[in-house]
Amino acid sequence: MEIPYKQIAAFLKGESSTSEKMKLEEWLEQSPRHRAIFYSLEKEWKFLKASSTTKLPDKERIWTKIRKKIDLPATAALYTKHTVVKFTGIAASIALLLGISLSFLINRAEHQSVQFTAYAPLGEKTLLTLPDSSRVWLNSGSTLTYYAHPHQRLVSLQGEAFFDVKKNPRKLFIVQSGEISVQVHGTSFNVSAYESDNVISVSLEKGHVSLINQENGAVLTDLHPNQMAQISKSDLKYHVVADDVETTKLWTKNILKVYNNDIYEVVKKLERWYGVNITLENVTSRPHYTFVVKTESMREFLDLMNRMTPITYKIEGKEVIIRLK
């Protein structure tokens, strides 16, 4: 996959021409994976810019040093060693293009054991084993970046993941998503934080977690087993409800369960589940649905949906049109 580093660099520096912006927008529209890579680069750029502004000589030597210092993780078969190295190099590549000092990146490589980004494409799920032996199930359309600091284990999540964290009292495990951090020691929990959703949901299966406001470090709430916190992205207001985590994490077993969701929420979940783009037509009301998808194909599911709400549909590759009657 060819990544348009020059167009991305110009955009992040605020120096994009109209044609460069158009090329970048076209590339972003080609694949959710492209958007995930861009968001990762954008986050690295902001962090690097805040960390250092002094240019360094001999960047090739520095990049070689970084590559040698990075300890690759054990991952699911979906990610080969070559793929992980390629993802790991993204931050360094963009730093080279932008002329930012790589001293921060060198320090990260020398004093932290690993940094990598993993992505689960739409329609697929991925199981990762982190360097500390913690396991992470990534739902479709999700991106996870892992940083191992000397005194803590830090991951950044966009999308949904179920974590089974290896207990280590000396190294706190932190999940960052949006403006929220989930702090744990050894426990299992589910985090749903897709960019298109208005809320971040955290469900605790066992152990204990604290939800933290990243801006000021304030504890929003603590969760106990079989509780779910739903936090508004707009104002960080939250509420805690009882939750059956076994049901919440059914997606890790390739089972999609929808409970009383309106048609727009259903469409978002189906797009991720099947890896398709869905267009709704003639929606005059917001019907709600409750159902379970196991092995059904998209066409089989739409036939079942037609029994719940009369519809017609058209499938052309990854483009699906659903019209309510």
N, C-alpha and C positions, 0 to 999 in steps of 0.2 A: 504494500500500500504506500503510495507516494503522499507525503504530508507537505502541504504548501507552507513551509516554515517562513519564507520571505513575506508572504501575504499576512500570515499570522503576526509576525514580528512588527510589520508596519502598522497593523491594526492596533496592537497593544500599545505601541508608542504614540498612537494618534496621528500617524503620518500616512494613512492609506489614501490612495487616489480612488476615484470613483470606480475605475476598472478593477483595481485590486480588491475593493470591497465586494464587487459583483462576483469575482472569481471565488473569493472566500465564501460568500453566501451560497454559491452553487455547490461548492465542496461540502459545506455543512449540511445541505439538503440531501446529499447523496446517501447518507447513512447515519443512523444513530451512533454508530461507533466513532464517526468523524466528530460528531458533537461532543461525545464523551472525552475524546482526546483534546479537543479545543478547550473544554472547561478545565481539564487537568493542567494544560499549558498556561491558561489564564491565571489559575490559582498559583502556580509556581512563579510566574512572572511577578505577580503582586508581592509574593513573599520574598523573592530574590531582590526586587527593587527596594523593599523596605529594609533589607538586611545589609546591602552593600552597594556602593556606587563607584568604587575605585576599579579602574581597569587593570587587568593583569597581563603580563607578557607571556609568551610561549603557551598559548591556550591548548595546542595539541598535546603538549607534555602533561598539562593538567588533566585534560580529558582522559588520556591514557591511564593516569594515576587513579582517577575516579573509577574507571572500568575495572581496574585490578582490585580495588578495595571493596567493590560491591559483592556481597554474599547472596547468591541467588536462592529463592525459596523453593520448597517442594510444592508443586501445584498439581491440579488435575491434568489429565492427559491433553485437555484442550489447549493448554499453554505449553509450548515447547520452550527449551532453554533459549533458543534464538528469539522467540517472541518476547519473553520476559526481558532479555537484554535490550531489545528494541524499545520497549515501553520505558525501561529505566533510563535510556539515553535521551528521552524527549526533553526533560527539563534542562539537561546540559546543552543540548542542541539549540534550544531557544535562547539560552543564556549567551551562547557564543554569537548568535545572530544579533542579539540586542546589545552586545558589547558590555554586558554586566560583569562585574567581578565574580569569579567563581570561588572566591575564598569561602563563602558560606557553604557552597556545594562540596568543596574539598573537606571542610570540617565535618559535614554530615557523613561523607563517605568514610572518613577515618575514625570517627568516634561513634558511629551508629552502625549496627550490623547489617542492615538491609533497607532498601527502599525499592518498591515496585508497584506497578499498577496492573490490576486485572479487570477484565470486562466480560460480562455475560451478554452475548448478543440477544436481540429480541427473539423470542421463541425458544430460547435455550436457558439452561440453568447450569451453574458450575460449582463444584466443591473444591475449596482450597484448603491446604494445610499450611499454616503460617510457620515461620521459623521457630516459634516458641511452642509448637505442637498444638496450638489452638486451631479449631476448624471453623470454616466459614462457608455457608451455602449462599451463593449469589443468585438472586432471582433475575429474570430476563430484563435486559435494558439497564443493568446496574453496573456501577464502576466502584472499585475499592482500591484505595492507595494506602500502602503500609509503610510506616516509618518506625524503626526501632531505635529509640533514644537510650542513653545510658541508664536512665532511671525510670523509664516508662515505655509502654508499647502504645503507639498511636496509629489509628487508622482513620481515613476520611472516606465517607460513604455518600454516594449519590444513587438512589434507588432503594432496593430492599435486600436485606441480608439477615440470616439467622446465625448467631454466634454461639459457639461452644468454647468458652475461654479456659485455657489452662491456668490453674491457680498458681500465682507467684506473688507472695506478700511484698516482695522487694521491688516489683515492677507493676505499677498500676496500668491497667488496660483502659484506653480511652477511645471512644468512637465519636468523631466529629461529623456532624451533618447539619448544614445550614448554620443557624446561630446556636445550636444545641450541642452539648457534649454529654455523652453517657459514660460515667466513670464506674468501673467494675474491678474486681480482683479475680475471682474465679466463679463463673456463673454461665447460664445459657439464657439467651433472650433474642427477640426479633425486633429489628428496626426497619420501618418503612418510611422512606423519605424521598420519593420521586419528585423531581423538579416540578412536574405538572400538578402535583397535589398541594392543597392549601394547608395541610396539617402534617406533622411528623408524629408517627405512632411508635411507641416503644412498649413491647409486651415482655414481661419477665416470666420465665419458666421456673428457674430455681436460682437461689443465691440472693444477691442484693445489689441494686444499682442506684446511683444518684444522677439526676438530670440537672445539668449546669447551664446557666446562661454564659455563653462564651465571652460576651462583651465585658461583663463585670465580675464573673466568677461566682455569682450568687447561685445557691442551690434552689432550684424551682420546686423539686419534690423528690422523695425517695419512693422506690417501688418495692413491693414484696411479691412473692410468687403468685402467679395467676392474677396479676393486675396489669392493666394497660393504661398508659398515659397518652393523651392526644394533645399535642401542643400546636397552637396556631402559629403559622410562620409570620403573620403580619404583626402581632403584638405579644407573642410568647405566652398568651394566656393558655391555661391548660385545665383539663379535668381528668380524674383517675376513675376507671371503672373496672369491674370484675371482668376477667377474660379467661377463656379456655385456650391456653397456648397450644395445646395439641391440635386444635382446629386452626388457629392462626398460622401455624407452621406447616399445614398440609401441603403447601406448595413445594416444600422440600422433598415431598414424596410423589411429586408430579400429579398432584390433585389440586385443582382450582375450585375453591368454595366461595360463592358469592351469597351474601345474606342481606336481603332487603336494600339492595343498591339501585339507584335510579339508572335509567338507560345510558346516561352519559358516563357514569362511573363504570358501568358494565363494559361499555365500548373501550375505555382506557385499559381495563384489565384484559380484555380479549386481544387488543392490539399487542400488548406485551406478551401474552401467553402464546399466541400463534405467530407473532412476528409479521403482522399485516398492518395496512393502513385502512381504516374504516371511515366511510362517509355516511352520515345519517341524512335521510330525506323524509319530508312530510311528518316531522315530529310536532304534533299539536298538544301533546301531554307528556308527562314524565313518568311512564310506568316503572314500577319497581320489580326487581327479580330476586329470586332465591333459587340457586341451583348448584350442582356439583359437576365439574368436568374432569373426567379421568383419561380415557383413551380416545374420546370422540374427536374426529377431524373437524375442521372449521365448517364444512358443509353439513356434517351430521349434527353439529351443535345448532346451526341455523335452522335446520329442520325441526329440532326440538323447541327452539325459541318461537318458531311459527305456531306451535301448539299453545304457547303461553300468551303471545300477542301476535295477531295476524300481521305477517310481513311478506315482502318479496325481497329477494336478494340477488346479487350478481357478483361472481368471483372471477377476477382476471389477474392471475398471478398473485401478487401481494396486495392488490387493490380490491377492496370489498365495498360494495354499496348496499346498504340496508334501507329499505323504504317501508315505513309503517303504513298499513292500510287504514 
